[in-house]
Amino acid sequence: MDMPAIVALERSAEHLACDLRGAWQFGRRVSTGETMEGTASFTAQPDGSLHYREAGEMTLANGGRYRFERSYFYWFSNRALTIDFDEQPRRLFETVPLAWTGQGWFGEAEHDCAADIYRSSYRFDADGAFEIVHRVSGPRKAYDITTEYSRLDASGAKTHLE
């Protein structure tokens, strides 16, 4: 079954929430040498948010391997994405203003985490793939994290061209 691409001229960012629902495969690279691979899902919640869950395997620069899980809540408004940590009470990770570029949605955000600063970019392509980049700098942290997502179909196969 073909999944819809993340497209629509003159659509609000709220439509992006519908397009993200379902299963995804991701690959993540950290500038310090670690890599992560896994699957993620976006599930609609009664409060209007999407619950994002990911699980996979991390490979450290020294070859060690570990399983990991992470989850967030995504909220969409007309031209913004707000991401909360999945904890009680919910706590803001960041709010990302979004703009349609003609080829997809794009946004940038910045937030403090103690003395460190996260500068993030989000790109949701019209072909259905998306990418999130976090550039982290400060006295305790200094690295870049790039995560690329591809839609999975019901069989678990990727559905966009690479």
N, C-alpha and C positions, 0 to 999 in steps of 0.2 A: 504494500500500500504506500503510495507516495504521500509524504507529509507536506503541508503547505510551507512555502518559503516565507521568510520574515519580510514581507513587502507590503507597501500600500502608500501611495502618495497621499498627502494630506490626511493621514490617519493620526490619531493621537497615540501617545506612548501607551495608553491603556490597552490598545489593540495588541501591543507587543506581549502583554501578559498572556493573552490567548495563544499567541504563536509559540511561546516558550513551553507551554504545558507538554509534559511527556518526558521521554527518556533521551539521554544524551551520553556520549562518550567524550572523555576529555584527556588531554595530555598537558602536563604542567612542567615548566622548566624554571629552575631557580638559578640565578647567576652565580651562586656559590657551589654549583655542581650537582645539587639534588634534582631528581626527576620524580614525577608522580603520574600514574595512569589510573583511570578508574571510570566509573559511571556516575551519572547524576540524574536527578529527576526534579521536575517542578510539578507540584500538586496543588490544585485550587483548594482554598480554605473557605469556610463559611463567612469569615470576616472580610473577604475580598482579596486577601493576600495570596501569594504563592509560597508554598513551603518548599525550599530548595534543600535537597539532601544529596551528599556525595559520599562515596566510599571507594577506596582503591588501595594501591600499594605504592609506597614511597621507597625509592632507592637512593641511599645516601652516597655522597662522593666517595666514601671508602668501600662501597659495595654492600653495606648492610641494608636489609630490607625490612619494612614495617608496614602493617596494615593501618589505615586511618579512616576516620569518618568525620564529617563536618556538616552543619546545617545552619540555614539562615531563613529569614522571611523577607520576601520581596514585595514591595508595594508600588503600584504604578499610578501616577496621576497624569494629567493632560500632557505634560512635557518633562516629567521627572520620574526617576526610580529612587526609592528609598529602601535601604537594606538594613534590617535589624538582626542582631545576633539571636539565635534560637535559645533563649534563656528567659527565666521569669524573675523579675519583670523584664520585658523586652528592653533591649538597649540598642541605641543607634550605632550602626557601623559607619554608614555614610549615605548622603543624599546626592544623587547625580542628575544634574539638569541634562536633558536629552534633546538632540536636534536631528531632524531628518536631513541627510546629506545628499539625497538623490540616489544613493547606493545602499542605504541602510541608516540605522540610528547610531549616533555617536554621542558620548558624554565624558566629561572629566570631573573629578572631585578630589578634594584634599581633606584629610582629617588628622588630628593629633592622636597619638596613642602614647600616653605619658610624655616623655621628651622626644619621641620619635615622630616623624611625619610620613604619612602614607599619601602618595600622589597616584591616583588611579585613573585609568581610561577604560571605557567600555565601548566595544564596537559590535553591533548586531547587523550582520550582512544580509542583503536581500536574498542571497542564495540559501539562507537558513543556518549558516555557521555563525559563531560569535567568539569574541576574544575579550579577555579581561587581563589588564596589565596593572600590577602594583609596583611602584618604585618606592622603596622604603629607605629612609635615611635618618640618622640621628646618632646620639651617643651610644645607644645599645644595639642598633640594627643598621645594616647597610647591604641591601640586596634588591634585585628585581625579580618579580615572579610573573611569568607569562603563562596564561591558561588558554588553550584553544579547544573549542567545543564543536562536535559534529552530532547531528541528529541521529538517533538510532530508530530503526523501524521495529515492528513487532517481533521480528526474528533476531534482533540485536545487531543487524548490519547497518553500517553508515548509509545515509541517504543523500549526501551531497557530494559533488565532485571535488576531488582534492587537487 
